[in-house]
Amino acid sequence: MENFFSILGGMGTMATESYVRILNQRTHAHKDQDYLNYVLFNHATVPDRTAYILDDQLENPVPYLLDDIAKQNLLQPAFIVLTCNTAHYFFDTLQAATPIPILHMPRAAAEAVKAQGITGKVALLGTEGSIKAGIYEKELRDLGIDVYLPSREIQKMVNTLIYDRIKENGQLDQALYFDILEKVTKKIGCEAVVLGCTELSLMEEFTENNPYPVVDAQSIIVDLTIEKALALRV
């Protein structure tokens, strides 16, 4: 197979499925050959990224991810898409292990916020690991964007939505999702909300008539993937 990219996913699997589904839906295709060429690594058994970031005595996911990178080095895709936001905490280590460019989802999302001309405070929603690690905060602040990090109360609600509802039970709790968005926009006054977790992107995918101003990182990386993949065919 020529002119293909690879997807390093499985963290979690439902979120990766969401990325692939949206990718295929947004690809303008009238026949089989119009779709994109890609290889999917659905590495579901990678140890929990957030758990390790919060407690480095737990199992380290990096050796698993580096093994995936080594296998992709053998395949030689044109680029790699890392679909887990929290795994971007290890981005520099992963990129150093391959000459193949890895798309940086938090950076792409921050650039999209800047491009939209958002001037007010932006709320950041994600796992505790990604919040603590500053994965998105750094990218946003480097572009001069004011960032609101969730209070303990709101982070607990986000954790419940990501882990208890979606990861553990496959439940898309729109009422809880809207409650979180209501708090950070109407009560706290944020101009926009960055969804910095692919489970939140999955939630957004199946939410109809969302009245809140969200910036979905997964949606942005899908569009970037399509742009780069189509460029390979020129």
C-alpha positions, 0 to 999 in steps of 0.5 A: 500500500502506498501513500498511507498514514497510520493511526495509533489508537485504542486509548480508548477504543470507542473514542478511536472508533469515533475518530475513524467514523468521522474521518470516513464520513468527512472524506468526499467519496463516490467509490471505494477508491476515494477513501483514504489509505490508513493502518489502524493500531488499536492498542487497547491494552496500553496502561492508563495514561492518566493513572501513570501521570498522577502516580509514576509508581504505576505501570508506565505506558511509554514502553508500549507506545514506543513498541507501537512506534517501532512497528510503524517505523517498519511500515513507513507511513507518511505520518502518524495520528495519535488519537489519545489526548492524554498520550500527548504528554509523551509526545516528545519521547514518541516523536524522538523515536521516529523520523515519521511526523506525528500530528500534534492534536493539542497544538492543532486545537490551540491554533484553531482557537486562535484562528477563530478569533476567540479573545475571552477565557477558554475552558479546558476539559480533559482527563485529570492527567492531561490537565495536570500535565498541562498538555493543552494549557501550554499550547493555548497560553503560548498563543496568548489565550487565557485558560480556565482549568476546572475546579475540583467540583467540575473536574469530578463531573468530567471524570464521571462523564469520561470514566464512569459513564463512557469508558466503563458503561458506554453511556453518553450522558448528555444531561451531565455533559450539558451541565458541565458546559453550562457551568463553565460558560454561563456561570464562569463566563468562558467564551469557548470550551476546548474538548481535550479528551477523545471521550468528550469528542465522542460525546460531542459526536452524538450530541444534537443541537449543542447550544454551547461554544465548543472547540472539539480537538478530535474534529480538528485533527480529523480535518487535518488528517484528511488534508494531509492524506489527500495531499499525498495523492497529488 
